[in-house]
Amino acid sequence: MSKSQQTNRLIHETSPYLLQHARNPVDWYPWGEEALARARAEDKPIFLSVGYSACHWCHVMEHESFEDAETAALMNDLYVCIKVDREERPDLDAIYMDAVQAMTGQGGWPMSVWLTPEGQPFHGGTYYPKEPRYGMPSFQQVLRAAAEAYHSQRDRVASQAARLTAMLQRSATLAADGGELGADLLVEALQQMRQYFDDEDGGFGSQPKFPQPMTLDFALSQHRRIGDLDALWMAELTLEKMAHGGLYDQLGGGFHRYSVDAVWLVPHFEKMLYDNAQLLRTYLHAWQVTGRPLFRRIVEETIDYVLREMTAPAGGFYSTQDADSEGHEGKFFVWTPQEIEALLDPHTAAIFGDYYGVSARGNFEGKNILSVVRTTAQVAQRFKISEAEVAAALDQGRAILFAQRETRIKPGRDEKILAEWNGLMIHALAECSAALGRTDALAAATRAADFVLANMTQADGRLYRSYKDGQARFNAYLEDYAALARGLIALYESTFELRWLGEAAQLVQIIFEQFHDAVNGGFFQTGIDHEQLVARRKDFVDNAIPSGNALVAETLLRLAVFLDKDEYRREAARILLMMKDAMARQPTGFGRLLGVLDAFLAPSQEIAVVGDPADAAAQALLAEVRRRYLPHTVVALKRPGEESVLPLLQGRDLVGGAPAAYVCEHYACRLPVTSAQALAELLEGKK
């Protein structure tokens, strides 16, 4: 058959990544019993390839090897070949990524893992070239060597597989070792962060550089906790450098995945929903702390990007946008001077090029990634004009180039809807809408929550992980429940509709039923009736997305305040105790959990507002709270005459017929106030 006619088993999948490989000559299977049974029956090793649709090097390896008839024939002869979308199956991705990192000291995608028919790993790596280069063997060489080892060195392979499997199973038995949770852990973590910080360009470590919003959020929280100016400087410098670099889409808003260099200039051009969700909150917090217009602009533009590009018509948010368009990485985003000069008048083009570092030589494969290389003041001085004129020229140039860019062939978009990632974006948009008054963002968050609950919920209330083409698939994981529950709590604090807290409480109940380790503490990534894999992990370490246990601990702490459930607080403490030493030593791997520890140690602050949310006086009280960075403060509202089920709101009422705010600690409230100024004084400790 011709390539256009031949298909493999992936043709029946809904994942865009798997469908990309459905016409490979490789006899791909999706993960499942059919593939595993064949491997056992034929005593063949398994070649497992894991990736995702926006991954540039996944596309490269597909083109070089998986589309190559000779390589495919070798794979089909020696192996049972399984292809997995890491975004649909984070359980498989996490298990085998741990194994690859243990074997090689590094990881990434595409991930290539060789397994026994029982699913135990015995060899692994990431991208392999078609021909040997850069000190790497060719993919065909590795295929032959691994198959030869499996058949002729069975004892050695079995021993390696057993050792790796035992290592993978260790997290299941982790338990809290007692001890105390104190602020000294936060101090030590901040000191460790400082050791890895790049004083010149921001961020942690060298190249490649990842945004690490969770770590930056922790730095902001420590500035708030103890007034640490060094922590604020680390966050502010990094956020400014990222916003000015090629990591940020200067025309369309939103952030690319990571920077291949140390100066945030050249990104891998894919855009991920989860990165933009987390960065929205971090930039919002930085604006609340500093008041800098740059940070607010980034929030506003990123919201615009998400609503424009990543929002499904029926509700819910898409997963990713590809790095490639027309077969070339970054083609959609880069410019030549000639293209800019053809669109703008000479004066505007000169100002635009000077500000964004446009040159004939270019900074990426002969073309230009737009990045801010000068301030508006410097450009104004060079052109002997005012800063206002520079700003006007830049606004005009961005609008014209963006309109022209919209006529280009866009990168591919992975339109599956994932419960976890939607939870992260619901949280971000709900929080940003409250602080900035973005009703469009709140509407999108609400529609997404309604979509997930209506279309990705099973009859018994349990969630599905993924939705695509009208089908909801895969039992949800811990991180799906926790991220969605946390997002729904944020949605309550933006709308004060009790149904969102009710839905969050139901999800938490399922978390305890399905994922809880009552003996050792913490929560497993997979439910009690999930298919049996080589390991049942507990996830504590943040990667690009917060760990499942960090999300659960944060959700439990917040819900504990709303529902007055001290058992939730105790369970969060168990998670913190399990990781207390690791958090302090390796803070960049535990940014979200460090934030939870900060919240756990901070005095509980609740703000109860009584009033109609449409009333101007009630709105003024809420605005006074929402404009501030108060990461550990919860806000609840009761409408006049309403009986609330929330302990925080019981016994609270209007004062003299006027909307009132009650500032409380552990449900013990100060005298209510009815003016924004009086509330501000309370929040600033002046009363």
Wavefront OBJ file of the C-alpha trace (Angstrom):
o trace
v 0.000 0.000 0.000
v 1.083 3.596 -0.489
v 1.852 5.704 2.539
v -1.440 7.538 2.091
v -3.351 4.250 2.274
v -1.556 2.265 4.956
v -2.616 2.666 8.545
v -1.800 1.001 11.833
v -3.867 0.563 14.993
v -3.384 4.193 16.016
v -5.928 5.229 13.384
v -8.659 4.375 15.907
v -7.293 6.739 18.593
v -8.428 10.306 19.317
v -5.057 11.717 20.447
v -3.656 14.040 17.755
v -0.167 12.781 18.631
v -1.097 9.144 18.094
v -2.996 10.007 14.924
v 0.144 11.709 13.594
v 1.749 8.245 13.645
v -1.237 6.303 12.333
v 0.200 6.126 8.812
v 3.739 5.189 9.816
v 4.924 1.839 8.407
v 5.660 0.895 12.044
v 3.123 -1.608 13.374
v 2.251 0.652 16.305
v -0.054 -0.384 19.111
v -1.595 1.948 21.669
v -0.795 0.923 25.235
v -3.071 -1.924 26.244
v -3.496 -5.621 26.847
v -3.450 -6.492 23.146
v 0.130 -5.314 22.752
v 1.320 -6.735 26.074
v -0.288 -10.124 25.361
v 1.399 -10.330 21.975
v 4.784 -9.536 23.527
v 4.303 -12.302 26.079
v 3.046 -14.805 23.519
v 5.925 -14.194 21.100
v 8.558 -13.534 23.788
v 9.400 -10.233 22.163
v 10.693 -7.152 23.934
v 8.596 -4.000 23.745
v 9.771 -0.753 22.211
v 7.851 2.057 23.923
v 7.906 5.534 22.379
v 6.400 8.387 24.404
v 5.901 11.939 23.204
v 3.333 14.661 22.582
v 1.957 16.512 19.584
v 3.772 19.836 20.078
v 7.197 18.206 20.574
v 9.647 19.293 17.851
v 12.132 16.446 18.311
v 9.278 13.948 18.323
v 8.492 15.137 14.799
v 12.148 14.865 13.816
v 12.459 11.271 15.034
v 9.210 10.338 13.321
v 10.400 11.736 10.002
v 13.874 10.220 10.249
v 12.995 6.791 11.620
v 9.319 5.981 12.047
v 8.454 7.016 8.478
v 11.476 5.158 7.110
v 10.498 1.773 5.640
v 13.807 0.073 6.477
v 13.788 1.231 10.104
v 10.114 0.360 10.482
v 10.720 -3.146 9.141
v 13.476 -3.650 11.720
v 11.216 -2.404 14.530
v 8.368 -4.656 13.426
v 10.652 -7.667 13.195
v 12.364 -7.265 16.562
v 9.724 -5.662 18.791
v 6.153 -5.111 19.723
v 5.995 -1.337 19.258
v 3.821 0.852 21.478
v 3.200 4.571 21.069
v 1.949 6.668 24.018
v 0.777 10.279 24.251
v 2.322 11.460 27.516
v -0.456 14.005 27.968
v -3.126 11.291 27.968
v -1.122 8.836 30.060
v 0.943 10.744 32.636
v 1.152 7.557 34.707
v 3.097 5.680 32.033
v 5.159 8.742 31.194
v 6.168 9.287 34.834
v 7.042 5.653 35.501
v 9.244 5.226 32.475
v 10.749 8.707 32.678
v 11.945 7.832 36.179
v 13.541 4.712 34.695
v 15.216 6.583 31.830
v 16.586 9.208 34.193
v 17.923 6.471 36.467
v 19.639 4.781 33.511
v 20.994 7.849 31.717
v 20.954 10.744 34.187
v 18.655 12.765 31.955
v 15.273 12.625 30.277
v 13.070 14.283 27.731
v 10.877 13.629 24.735
v 10.656 11.717 22.546
v 11.273 9.108 25.214
v 12.461 5.712 23.995
v 12.238 2.789 26.402
v 12.870 -0.919 25.943
v 10.710 -3.175 28.119
v 10.317 -6.834 28.892
v 6.925 -8.343 27.953
v 5.914 -7.732 31.581
v 6.486 -3.983 31.129
v 9.721 -3.809 33.112
v 12.276 -1.352 31.645
v 15.794 -2.530 30.834
v 17.146 0.158 28.468
v 16.162 3.701 27.636
v 16.957 7.079 26.177
v 15.342 9.930 24.323
v 15.934 10.986 20.719
v 18.138 8.762 18.562
v 19.268 9.931 15.097
v 18.886 7.860 11.976
v 22.653 7.936 11.434
v 25.336 8.018 14.167
v 26.276 11.613 15.075
v 27.214 13.854 18.001
v 28.555 10.789 19.779
v 25.145 9.111 19.642
v 24.574 5.708 18.048
v 21.984 5.446 15.313
v 18.492 4.322 16.190
v 18.929 1.142 14.168
v 22.122 0.302 16.068
v 20.294 0.665 19.383
v 17.361 -1.392 18.140
v 19.634 -4.281 17.183
v 21.751 -4.088 20.344
v 18.785 -4.027 22.713
v 17.094 -6.948 20.966
v 20.336 -8.920 20.980
v 20.801 -8.258 24.690
v 17.236 -9.313 25.466
v 17.594 -12.673 23.713
v 21.233 -13.579 24.404
v 21.832 -11.968 27.816
v 18.512 -12.748 29.437
v 19.848 -12.985 32.992
v 21.559 -9.610 32.802
v 18.503 -7.985 31.258
v 16.229 -9.530 33.892
v 18.515 -8.331 36.684
v 18.598 -4.783 35.292
v 14.816 -4.770 34.853
v 14.275 -6.032 38.402
v 16.561 -3.358 39.891
v 14.837 -0.580 37.973
v 11.383 -1.868 38.874
v 12.291 -1.980 42.552
v 13.525 1.617 42.307
v 10.265 2.675 40.640
v 8.232 1.155 43.458
v 9.990 3.025 46.279
v 7.717 6.061 46.296
v 4.770 3.818 47.195
v 6.223 3.171 50.654
v 7.361 6.691 51.488
v 6.069 7.812 54.863
v 6.363 10.843 57.112
v 9.247 10.490 59.558
v 7.843 12.838 62.181
v 9.681 15.995 63.099
v 8.499 19.578 63.010
v 7.425 21.896 60.241
v 9.083 25.236 60.864
v 9.988 28.433 59.058
v 13.640 27.323 59.084
v 12.755 25.071 56.139
v 11.584 28.089 54.159
v 14.769 29.999 54.983
v 16.977 27.099 53.927
v 15.033 26.627 50.691
v 15.432 30.309 49.832
v 19.171 30.109 50.486
v 19.476 27.074 48.226
v 17.522 28.843 45.470
v 19.925 31.739 45.641
v 22.836 29.378 44.876
v 21.330 28.433 41.505
v 20.123 31.887 40.499
v 21.510 33.629 37.404
v 22.239 37.169 38.623
v 22.539 38.571 35.103
v 19.662 37.051 33.153
v 17.407 35.640 35.828
v 16.164 32.106 36.135
v 17.865 29.133 37.704
v 20.814 27.243 36.268
v 22.170 27.774 32.776
v 20.790 26.641 29.432
v 18.234 25.458 28.594
v 16.131 27.628 30.865
v 12.599 26.882 31.942
v 10.215 29.501 33.381
v 9.681 27.735 36.754
v 6.637 29.788 37.843
v 6.197 27.715 41.010
v 9.678 28.632 42.225
v 9.117 32.298 41.389
v 5.799 32.252 43.233
v 7.588 30.876 46.272
v 10.103 33.724 46.060
v 7.256 36.271 45.973
v 5.619 34.621 48.969
v 8.865 34.879 50.943
v 9.149 38.548 50.122
v 5.658 38.965 51.537
v 6.361 36.794 54.589
v 9.594 38.367 55.799
v 10.198 41.313 53.480
v 13.118 39.541 51.779
v 14.239 41.949 49.040
v 16.576 39.356 47.557
v 13.623 37.047 46.950
v 11.699 39.860 45.269
v 14.721 40.717 43.133
v 15.072 37.120 41.920
v 11.414 36.976 40.905
v 11.275 40.451 39.392
v 14.464 40.122 37.337
v 13.423 36.738 35.956
v 9.918 37.831 35.055
v 11.200 40.976 33.337
v 13.812 39.068 31.318
v 11.291 36.429 30.249
v 8.736 39.067 29.251
v 11.292 40.878 27.088
v 12.784 37.767 25.508
v 11.792 35.524 22.643
v 10.279 33.149 25.180
v 7.311 35.526 25.180
v 5.344 36.027 21.973
v 5.790 39.780 21.557
v 2.987 40.061 19.003
v 0.368 37.560 20.074
v 0.934 37.126 23.792
v 1.541 33.896 25.650
v 4.727 32.016 26.458
v 6.599 29.346 24.567
v 7.737 26.208 26.368
v 11.355 27.056 27.294
v 14.484 28.818 26.110
v 17.334 26.852 24.555
v 19.798 29.538 25.700
v 20.520 31.291 28.978
v 19.149 34.712 27.928
v 15.529 33.762 27.107
v 16.016 34.625 23.420
v 15.499 31.445 21.379
v 12.619 29.283 22.555
v 11.320 25.921 21.597
v 8.279 27.441 19.998
v 5.507 25.171 21.256
v 2.992 26.803 23.582
v 1.523 24.733 26.389
v -1.707 25.473 28.226
v -0.194 24.572 31.592
v 2.776 26.944 31.227
v 0.538 29.864 30.386
v -1.893 29.043 33.200
v 0.862 29.086 35.803
v 2.653 32.118 34.379
v -0.610 34.075 34.359
v -0.819 33.697 38.132
v 2.864 34.447 38.713
v 2.797 37.650 36.652
v -0.449 38.659 38.350
v 1.163 38.185 41.758
v 4.224 40.164 40.658
v 1.960 43.011 39.531
v 0.090 42.925 42.844
v 3.399 43.150 44.718
v 5.167 45.742 42.572
v 2.457 47.578 40.648
v 4.657 47.440 37.525
v 2.647 48.050 34.327
v 4.825 45.540 32.423
v 3.603 42.663 34.548
v -0.045 43.652 34.200
v 0.346 43.988 30.427
v 1.764 40.469 30.209
v -1.231 39.140 32.157
v -3.717 40.979 29.953
v -2.050 39.895 26.704
v -1.723 36.283 27.821
v -5.403 36.190 28.754
v -6.172 37.559 25.282
v -4.031 34.813 23.733
v -5.761 32.049 25.696
v -9.244 33.321 24.858
v -8.338 33.776 21.187
v -6.294 30.653 20.460
v -6.824 28.048 23.154
v -10.534 28.158 24.011
v -12.916 25.595 22.523
v -16.250 26.903 21.211
v -18.198 24.578 23.520
v -16.053 25.446 26.546
v -12.821 23.993 27.823
v -9.260 24.820 26.844
v -7.112 23.130 24.227
v -3.801 21.566 25.206
v -0.961 22.832 23.026
v 0.169 24.652 19.925
v 2.942 23.104 17.887
v 6.476 24.417 17.519
v 6.435 23.773 13.778
v 4.490 25.222 10.873
v 4.963 24.187 7.268
v 7.547 21.685 8.502
v 9.872 24.285 10.049
v 10.292 25.083 13.708
v 9.288 28.642 14.566
v 8.455 29.673 10.995
v 5.172 31.257 12.058
v 6.866 33.555 14.599
v 10.024 34.911 12.897
v 10.645 37.878 10.598
v 13.136 39.305 8.121
v 13.835 43.063 7.953
v 12.393 43.057 4.432
v 9.066 41.630 5.642
v 8.806 44.318 8.316
v 9.825 47.123 5.959
v 7.182 46.029 3.444
v 4.468 46.418 6.097
v 5.523 49.543 8.017
v 6.502 53.031 6.925
v 10.287 53.562 7.065
v 10.248 55.593 10.281
v 8.047 53.121 12.163
v 10.030 50.167 10.791
v 13.282 51.712 12.005
v 11.911 52.321 15.510
v 10.370 48.845 15.628
v 13.579 47.163 14.471
v 15.709 49.104 16.923
v 13.505 48.223 19.877
v 13.139 44.550 18.975
v 16.701 43.919 17.783
v 15.838 43.187 14.147
v 18.899 42.798 11.920
v 19.833 41.549 8.480
v 21.857 38.773 10.091
v 18.982 37.699 12.323
v 19.135 35.775 15.580
v 17.510 32.497 14.522
v 18.450 30.694 11.312
v 18.845 33.953 9.410
v 15.570 35.428 10.636
v 14.534 37.413 13.684
v 12.778 36.379 16.848
v 11.344 39.582 18.265
v 12.831 40.395 21.666
v 13.200 43.664 23.524
v 16.823 44.807 23.374
v 16.400 48.483 24.343
v 14.134 50.557 26.550
v 11.709 53.032 25.043
v 13.829 55.798 26.611
v 16.935 54.573 24.775
v 15.072 54.346 21.474
v 13.605 57.823 22.013
v 17.071 59.237 22.575
v 18.468 57.538 19.458
v 15.648 58.846 17.253
v 15.342 62.205 19.045
v 11.629 61.760 19.693
v 9.496 61.389 22.823
v 8.863 58.087 24.583
v 5.173 58.538 23.814
v 5.994 58.620 20.094
v 8.087 55.461 20.468
v 5.252 53.705 22.272
v 2.769 54.752 19.581
v 5.062 53.473 16.824
v 5.532 50.159 18.617
v 1.795 49.744 19.157
v 1.158 50.440 15.485
v 3.914 48.084 14.369
v 2.736 45.245 16.601
v -0.846 45.576 15.385
v 0.154 45.544 11.707
v 2.606 42.654 12.033
v 0.142 40.643 14.086
v -2.563 41.109 11.452
v -0.141 39.990 8.743
v 1.011 37.032 10.832
v -2.588 35.871 11.142
v -2.571 35.239 7.376
v 0.323 32.766 7.719
v -0.210 29.031 8.116
v -0.535 28.541 11.848
v 1.204 25.859 13.895
v -0.860 22.760 14.559
v -3.023 22.738 17.649
v -3.700 19.748 19.877
v -7.395 20.185 20.607
v -7.821 17.532 23.253
v -9.135 18.866 26.552
v -7.380 17.598 29.676
v -9.022 17.840 33.101
v -5.804 18.732 34.932
v -4.672 21.440 32.550
v -8.173 22.909 32.435
v -8.162 23.023 36.230
v -4.929 25.020 36.149
v -6.341 27.490 33.607
v -9.682 27.803 35.404
v -7.715 28.707 38.553
v -5.613 31.278 36.678
v -8.458 32.973 34.832
v -10.688 33.059 37.900
v -7.953 34.683 39.970
v -6.957 37.141 37.238
v -10.555 38.084 36.522
v -11.148 38.952 40.170
v -8.032 41.119 40.396
v -8.339 42.830 37.015
v -12.074 42.899 36.424
v -11.810 40.762 33.296
v -15.379 39.503 32.942
v -14.463 37.735 29.693
v -11.836 35.689 31.524
v -14.319 34.765 34.253
v -16.888 33.736 31.655
v -14.329 31.492 29.947
v -13.317 29.897 33.256
v -16.951 29.269 34.141
v -17.736 27.719 30.760
v -14.665 25.495 31.027
v -15.698 24.280 34.478
v -19.214 23.576 33.249
v -17.827 21.739 30.213
v -15.516 19.478 32.188
v -18.156 18.636 34.783
v -20.798 17.959 32.120
v -18.692 16.087 29.552
v -15.799 14.532 31.470
v -17.626 13.170 34.523
v -18.718 9.560 34.823
v -22.048 8.438 36.278
v -20.484 7.871 39.714
v -18.938 11.348 39.800
v -15.447 10.253 38.844
v -13.574 12.146 36.165
v -12.130 11.256 32.827
v -8.659 12.534 31.970
v -9.118 13.515 28.315
v -11.826 14.684 25.910
v -11.504 14.821 22.128
v -13.924 14.518 19.203
v -16.906 13.926 21.445
v -15.228 11.140 23.435
v -14.117 11.293 27.061
v -11.399 8.729 27.801
v -9.056 7.392 30.486
v -9.825 7.372 34.180
v -8.523 10.601 35.654
v -5.396 10.751 37.776
v -4.746 12.391 41.129
v -3.529 15.577 39.476
v -6.749 15.855 37.437
v -8.930 15.802 40.535
v -6.681 18.083 42.558
v -6.115 20.718 39.854
v -9.796 20.850 38.970
v -10.847 21.059 42.620
v -8.369 23.899 43.207
v -9.668 25.696 40.136
v -13.261 25.371 41.320
v -12.334 26.854 44.708
v -10.823 29.842 42.890
v -13.993 30.076 40.814
v -16.029 30.272 44.030
v -13.841 33.118 45.297
v -14.493 34.998 42.052
v -18.249 34.350 41.741
v -19.300 33.353 45.288
v -21.524 30.660 43.787
v -21.618 27.881 46.376
v -22.001 25.178 43.745
v -18.307 25.458 42.913
v -17.276 24.720 46.501
v -19.719 21.819 46.522
v -18.208 20.346 43.367
v -14.698 20.803 44.776
v -15.680 19.032 48.001
v -17.073 16.088 46.023
v -13.838 15.782 44.049
v -11.835 15.784 47.281
v -14.039 13.014 48.645
v -13.197 10.906 45.570
v -9.508 11.711 46.050
v -9.651 10.136 49.494
v -11.626 7.140 48.264
v -9.462 6.399 45.239
v -5.934 7.675 45.864
v -5.261 7.993 49.593
v -2.581 5.988 51.372
v -4.100 5.876 54.839
v -1.145 3.904 56.221
v 1.876 5.927 55.077
v 0.225 9.197 54.115
v 0.139 10.986 50.815
v -1.763 10.069 47.674
v -1.035 7.734 44.784
v -1.137 9.019 41.218
v -3.535 6.281 40.116
v -6.809 5.094 41.614
v -7.406 1.840 43.444
v -8.948 0.156 40.388
v -6.454 1.427 37.828
v -4.750 -1.125 35.610
v -1.785 -2.755 37.316
v 1.486 -1.291 36.096
v 5.040 -2.043 37.204
v 4.732 0.628 39.896
v 2.058 2.639 41.659
v 3.753 5.951 42.206
v 3.300 8.846 44.557
v 4.211 12.085 42.846
v 5.806 14.795 44.989
v 8.308 16.533 42.694
v 7.212 19.398 40.454
v 8.127 19.152 36.811
v 6.555 21.541 34.327
v 3.298 20.944 36.191
v 2.828 20.906 39.973
v 3.061 17.478 41.555
v -0.178 15.733 42.393
v 0.535 15.701 46.114
v 1.402 19.418 46.152
v -1.894 20.206 44.418
v -3.803 18.003 46.862
v -2.117 19.553 49.904
v -2.878 23.075 48.657
v -6.488 22.175 47.917
v -6.945 20.534 51.313
v -5.552 23.542 53.186
v -7.856 25.961 51.403
v -10.937 23.767 51.661
v -10.176 23.168 55.342
v -10.713 26.875 55.972
v -13.952 27.111 53.998
v -15.470 23.954 55.475
v -13.790 24.037 58.915
v -12.332 20.555 58.431
v -9.231 20.181 60.539
v -8.707 16.635 59.207
v -7.882 18.166 55.823
v -5.225 20.327 57.438
v -3.742 17.298 59.215
v -3.557 15.354 55.951
v -1.790 18.255 54.246
v 0.692 18.274 57.133
v 1.461 14.582 56.551
v 2.402 15.345 52.945
v 4.619 18.225 54.051
v 6.352 16.071 56.649
v 7.082 13.398 54.038
v 9.001 15.914 51.930
v 10.294 18.418 54.490
v 14.004 17.638 54.066
v 13.856 17.307 50.288
v 11.970 20.612 49.961
v 14.661 22.528 51.801
v 17.531 20.942 49.871
v 16.005 21.017 46.369
v 13.629 23.968 46.280
v 13.300 24.190 42.487
v 11.728 20.723 42.527
v 9.207 21.622 45.212
v 8.110 25.188 44.509
v 4.389 24.474 44.832
v 4.822 22.408 48.000
v 6.992 25.123 49.550
v 4.121 27.511 48.927
v 1.856 25.068 50.742
v 4.301 24.965 53.662
v 4.290 28.760 53.785
v 0.480 28.705 53.880
v 0.495 26.014 56.561
v 2.775 28.056 58.817
v 1.057 31.392 58.201
v -1.783 32.540 60.452
v -5.064 31.612 58.819
v -6.747 34.767 57.536
v -10.336 34.807 56.331
v -12.321 37.700 54.962
v -16.092 37.451 55.172
v -18.029 39.965 53.114
v -21.747 40.494 53.530
v -23.452 42.317 50.691
v -24.835 42.049 47.203
v -21.898 41.539 44.759
v -23.634 43.953 42.377
v -23.678 46.698 45.022
v -21.008 49.355 44.502
v -20.067 49.415 48.181
v -19.598 45.621 48.281
v -17.579 45.807 45.073
v -15.309 48.441 46.634
v -14.637 46.162 49.615
v -13.848 43.204 47.360
v -11.626 45.323 45.115
v -9.582 46.414 48.127
v -8.835 42.770 48.881
v -8.342 41.562 45.328
v -5.828 44.179 44.278
v -3.444 42.923 46.962
v -1.145 39.918 46.991
v -2.708 37.841 49.777
v -1.828 34.261 48.816
v -3.018 32.656 52.040
v -6.210 34.650 52.562
v -9.592 33.148 51.684
v -12.586 35.284 50.768
v -16.235 34.331 51.189
v -19.399 36.328 50.575
v -22.958 36.120 51.878
v -25.805 37.969 50.241
v -28.136 39.892 52.556
v -30.747 37.649 54.168
v -29.023 34.504 52.947
v -28.363 31.560 55.249
v -24.881 30.275 54.496
v -23.582 26.772 55.145
v -20.025 28.091 55.448
v -18.833 28.480 59.057
v -16.943 31.637 58.154
v -20.164 33.410 57.159
v -22.444 32.291 59.937
v -23.562 35.075 62.250
v -22.284 37.786 59.902
v -24.648 40.467 58.655
v -24.902 43.912 57.154
v -23.837 46.783 59.406
v -26.354 49.567 59.585
v -27.824 48.262 56.359
v -24.485 48.658 54.564
v -22.209 45.965 53.080
v -19.521 44.959 55.560
v -16.226 43.086 55.642
v -15.098 40.957 58.573
v -11.347 40.259 58.756
v -10.796 37.092 60.753
v -8.075 34.756 61.970
v -9.144 31.211 62.704
v -12.777 32.392 62.493
v -12.241 35.020 65.230
v -13.115 38.297 63.552
v -12.248 41.932 64.133
v -15.050 44.459 64.246
v -16.614 44.744 60.809
v -15.819 47.660 58.519
v -17.982 49.201 55.838
v -15.514 51.333 53.861
v -12.668 50.372 51.581
v -10.316 52.715 53.456
v -11.085 51.089 56.787
v -10.606 47.648 55.259
v -7.281 48.755 53.796
v -6.136 49.864 57.251
v -7.092 46.491 58.702
v -5.251 44.611 55.969
v -2.196 46.780 56.441
v -2.220 46.207 60.203
v -3.043 49.810 61.088
v -6.031 48.877 63.264
l 1 2 3 4 5 6 7 8 9 10 11 12 13 14 15 16 17 18 19 20 21 22 23 24 25 26 27 28 29 30 31 32 33 34 35 36 37 38 39 40 41 42 43 44 45 46 47 48 49 50 51 52 53 54 55 56 57 58 59 60 61 62 63 64 65 66 67 68 69 70 71 72 73 74 75 76 77 78 79 80 81 82 83 84 85 86 87 88 89 90 91 92 93 94 95 96 97 98 99 100 101 102 103 104 105 106 107 108 109 110 111 112 113 114 115 116 117 118 119 120 121 122 123 124 125 126 127 128 129 130 131 132 133 134 135 136 137 138 139 140 141 142 143 144 145 146 147 148 149 150 151 152 153 154 155 156 157 158 159 160 161 162 163 164 165 166 167 168 169 170 171 172 173 174 175 176 177 178 179 180 181 182 183 184 185 186 187 188 189 190 191 192 193 194 195 196 197 198 199 200 201 202 203 204 205 206 207 208 209 210 211 212 213 214 215 216 217 218 219 220 221 222 223 224 225 226 227 228 229 230 231 232 233 234 235 236 237 238 239 240 241 242 243 244 245 246 247 248 249 250 251 252 253 254 255 256 257 258 259 260 261 262 263 264 265 266 267 268 269 270 271 272 273 274 275 276 277 278 279 280 281 282 283 284 285 286 287 288 289 290 291 292 293 294 295 296 297 298 299 300 301 302 303 304 305 306 307 308 309 310 311 312 313 314 315 316 317 318 319 320 321 322 323 324 325 326 327 328 329 330 331 332 333 334 335 336 337 338 339 340 341 342 343 344 345 346 347 348 349 350 351 352 353 354 355 356 357 358 359 360 361 362 363 364 365 366 367 368 369 370 371 372 373 374 375 376 377 378 379 380 381 382 383 384 385 386 387 388 389 390 391 392 393 394 395 396 397 398 399 400 401 402 403 404 405 406 407 408 409 410 411 412 413 414 415 416 417 418 419 420 421 422 423 424 425 426 427 428 429 430 431 432 433 434 435 436 437 438 439 440 441 442 443 444 445 446 447 448 449 450 451 452 453 454 455 456 457 458 459 460 461 462 463 464 465 466 467 468 469 470 471 472 473 474 475 476 477 478 479 480 481 482 483 484 485 486 487 488 489 490 491 492 493 494 495 496 497 498 499 500 501 502 503 504 505 506 507 508 509 510 511 512 513 514 515 516 517 518 519 520 521 522 523 524 525 526 527 528 529 530 531 532 533 534 535 536 537 538 539 540 541 542 543 544 545 546 547 548 549 550 551 552 553 554 555 556 557 558 559 560 561 562 563 564 565 566 567 568 569 570 571 572 573 574 575 576 577 578 579 580 581 582 583 584 585 586 587 588 589 590 591 592 593 594 595 596 597 598 599 600 601 602 603 604 605 606 607 608 609 610 611 612 613 614 615 616 617 618 619 620 621 622 623 624 625 626 627 628 629 630 631 632 633 634 635 636 637 638 639 640 641 642 643 644 645 646 647 648 649 650 651 652 653 654 655 656 657 658 659 660 661 662 663 664 665 666 667 668 669 670 671 672 673 674 675 676 677 678 679 680 681 682 683 684 685 686 687
